Amino acid sequence: MTNLRIVIDVNIIISALLFPHSKPDLALQKAQDTGEILMSFPVWTELENVIARPKFNRYIQLEKREQFLRDLYQTITPINNILEKITDCRDPKDNKYLELAIAGSAQYIITGDNDLLVLNPFREIKIIKPDEFLLNVC
C-alpha cells in the first residue's frame, strides 16, 4: 500500500455501486487498494442523501445500498479539520471536495465533474477522471 491520499466525488462512488466492474467501480477499488480514501462530514452526508434516493430503488435495493455504505465506511479516512473555506469552483457545491483535498493533503481528486476537472491541477492536487486514475496511477 502506498501513501496515496484520494478524494472521490460522490457521483463516482454512486456509479461504482450501480455499475459493478465499471471504470468508477474499478477506480474506487484501486483507490482502496493503493491508498486512503479521504472523507469529510459534508461529503459523507451528500453520499448518504444521494444513495437513499428512491430513484435508485429500481436498480438496487435500499438494504444493499446501506450495506455498501457500511462497507465503504470501514475503508475511509475521516478528515474533520476542514479549516480553509475555498470558493474557487464555479459550482459552489463542489468546493467541499477542494476543501477536503486540501485539509487531507490529497494527491488526487477522482471525478467526472467538469466544474472540478477544469481546475486540474488545483494547488498541486491532480483532478482526474476514473479512467485516467486507472491508467496513470501506480
N, C-alpha and C positions, 0 to 999 in steps of 0.2 A: 504494500500500500504506500502510495506517495503522499506528499503533503498538500495535494491539491485541495483548495477550498472553493466550492462551487455553489452558485446561486442558480436555482432553476425556476423559471417562470411557471406560474400556476397552470397556464394553458398547456404547457409541455407535460406537466405531471398528469393533468386530466387526459390528454391524448395518450400518454403511456398506459393509463388504466383502461381506456376504452379500446385501444388498438394494440393488443399484445404483439410483440415482435416487430412493431413499427420503429422507425428511427427515434421518435421520442422515447419509446419504451427501452430501446437499446441504449440510448444516451443516459437515461435515468439509471439503468443497471450499471453502465460503465462508470458513472459518477459515484455510485455506491461502492463499486469495487476499487476505484483508484483514488478516492479522496473522501472529503467530508462534504455533505450537503448542508449548507447553512440555511437556517430558517429563523425568521423574526415572527413576533406575535402578529403583526399586521398581515404578513404573507400567509401564515398558517390559518388565520381567521378567514382570509379570502378563499383559501383552498377548502376549508370546511364548508363554507357557504356555497361555493360553486358545486362541490361534489354532492351536496344534498339536494340540488335542484331536481324537481320532479321530471324535467325533460329527459334526464338520463335513465329513468326507470325502464324505458323500453330497451335499453342497451345492456344494463347491468343492475342487478337488484341492489337496493339500498344497503342491505346487510353486507354484501360483498364490497361495496364502496367503503362502508365504515371499517370493515376488516382491512382493506387496503390502507386506509388512514392509520389505523393502529400499527400495522406492519411498517409503514413508512416512518412513523414517529420514532420507532426504535432505531432508525438509521440516520436521523438528522442530528445536527449540532445546533442547539438553540443559541441565538445571539440576542442578548437582552440589553446590550449597551449601545443602542442607536442614539448617538449624541448629536450627529450632524443632520440638519434639515437640508435636503437637496431639492432644487427646483429646476434642474437642467433639462428634464424630459418634457417634450411638447405635450405629452399626455400626463397630467399631474398624478393620475392613479398609478403610474409606473415608477414614480420617484422612490417608492418604498423598496424596489429592487436595488436601485443605486445606493440607497441609504444602508441597506443590509450588506451589500457587497463591500462598501467602504468600512463599515463597522466591523465586519467579519474578516477583513483582509483577504477577500476572494481574489482568485486569479481569473475566474470565468463567470459570466452570466450566460446561461443557455436559454434562448428564447426564439420565438418566431415572430415577435412583435417588431414591426418596422420602426415604431417610435423609440424603441431601445436600440435596435440594430444600427440606426443612423448615428448613434453616439460612439460606436466602436472605433478605437478603444476609449474607455472612459477612465481617466486617471490611471492608466496602465492596466486596467481590467479589460480583458477581451470579452466582447459581447458577440456571441456566435450562435448560429443555428445548430440543431441537434446533429445534422449530418456532418457539419464541419467539426464538431466535437468528436464524433466517431472517427473521422478520418485523421485528424491532426493532433489529437491529444493522446499521449502515451497510451 
